[in-house]
Structures are given as structure tokens and as C-alpha cells.
């Protein structure tokens, strides 16, 4: 089996889990056989003392061959 890994950045106003799901959803539009997502980094934007946006840098793995 051969697995390829790509790195993507996604953000959400709802939370980290939603940002991860957005990354997987967007990649799945053009890539088949997505197997896993690894969160490499997490960040949050702050405005007036409150978190406004959550961001994740993800490594998404998908099978190229079985």
C-alpha cells in the first residue's frame, strides 16, 4: 500500500473540531480514500480578549494504491 500525505490549513469560528472537519471535507472533494488527519498545529485568533477564530494545520493521509 502507498499512502500520500498533504498539508492543509483550515479555520472555524465554532472550534477546533469544526476546523478539522472543514479540512477533511474540503480535501475529500478532490481526493479519494482519505484515511486519517493529524493535527500538526493549533492556533486561535483573539479580538477584544475573546477567541474569534480557531485554526488548524493538518496533515491528511490518503491511500494511493492498495
FENTA-V215282 format. One record per residue. N is the residue number from 0. RES is the residue in one letter. SS is DSSP state (hx for helix, st for strand, lp for the rest). BURIAL is b if it has 24 or more other C-alpha atoms within 12 Angstrom, else e. D_FIRST is the distance of its C-alpha to the first C-alpha in Angstrom with 1 decimal. Layout:
n->N res->RES ss->SS burial->BURIAL d_first->D_FIRST
n->N res->RES ss->SS burial->BURIAL d_first->D_FIRST
This chain:
n->0 res->X ss->lp burial->e d_first->0.0
n->1 res->X ss->st burial->e d_first->3.8
n->2 res->X ss->st burial->e d_first->6.6
n->3 res->X ss->st burial->e d_first->10.1
n->4 res->X ss->st burial->e d_first->13.3
n->5 res->X ss->st burial->b d_first->16.7
n->6 res->X ss->st burial->e d_first->20.0
n->7 res->X ss->st burial->b d_first->22.7
n->8 res->X ss->st burial->b d_first->26.2
n->9 res->X ss->st burial->b d_first->27.8
n->10 res->X ss->st burial->b d_first->31.2
n->11 res->X ss->st burial->b d_first->33.3
n->12 res->X ss->lp burial->e d_first->36.8
n->13 res->X ss->lp burial->e d_first->35.9
n->14 res->X ss->lp burial->e d_first->33.7
n->15 res->X ss->hx burial->b d_first->30.5
n->16 res->X ss->hx burial->e d_first->28.7
n->17 res->X ss->hx burial->e d_first->29.8
n->18 res->X ss->hx burial->b d_first->28.7
n->19 res->X ss->hx burial->b d_first->25.1
n->20 res->X ss->hx burial->b d_first->25.2
n->21 res->X ss->hx burial->b d_first->26.5
n->22 res->X ss->hx burial->b d_first->23.7
n->23 res->X ss->hx burial->b d_first->21.1
n->24 res->X ss->hx burial->e d_first->23.3
n->25 res->X ss->hx burial->e d_first->23.9
n->26 res->X ss->hx burial->b d_first->20.3
n->27 res->X ss->hx burial->e d_first->19.5
n->28 res->X ss->lp burial->e d_first->22.1
n->29 res->X ss->lp burial->e d_first->20.2
n->30 res->X ss->lp burial->e d_first->16.5
n->31 res->X ss->lp burial->e d_first->14.5
n->32 res->X ss->lp burial->e d_first->12.0
n->33 res->X ss->st burial->b d_first->13.5
n->34 res->X ss->st burial->e d_first->12.3
n->35 res->X ss->st burial->b d_first->14.8
n->36 res->X ss->st burial->b d_first->17.7
n->37 res->X ss->st burial->b d_first->19.1
n->38 res->X ss->st burial->b d_first->22.8
n->39 res->X ss->st burial->e d_first->23.6
n->40 res->X ss->st burial->e d_first->27.3
n->41 res->X ss->st burial->e d_first->29.9
n->42 res->X ss->st burial->e d_first->33.3
n->43 res->X ss->st burial->e d_first->36.2
n->44 res->X ss->st burial->e d_first->39.0
n->45 res->X ss->st burial->e d_first->42.5
n->46 res->X ss->st burial->e d_first->45.7
n->47 res->X ss->lp burial->e d_first->49.1
n->48 res->X ss->lp burial->e d_first->47.6
n->49 res->X ss->st burial->e d_first->45.1
n->50 res->X ss->st burial->e d_first->41.3
n->51 res->X ss->st burial->e d_first->40.9
n->52 res->X ss->st burial->e d_first->37.2
n->53 res->X ss->st burial->b d_first->34.1
n->54 res->X ss->st burial->b d_first->31.2
n->55 res->X ss->st burial->b d_first->27.7
n->56 res->X ss->st burial->b d_first->25.3
n->57 res->X ss->st burial->b d_first->21.7
n->58 res->X ss->st burial->b d_first->18.3
n->59 res->X ss->st burial->b d_first->16.1
n->60 res->X ss->st burial->b d_first->12.3
n->61 res->X ss->st burial->b d_first->10.4
n->62 res->X ss->st burial->e d_first->7.1
n->63 res->X ss->st burial->e d_first->7.4
n->64 res->X ss->st burial->e d_first->5.3
n->65 res->X ss->lp burial->e d_first->4.5
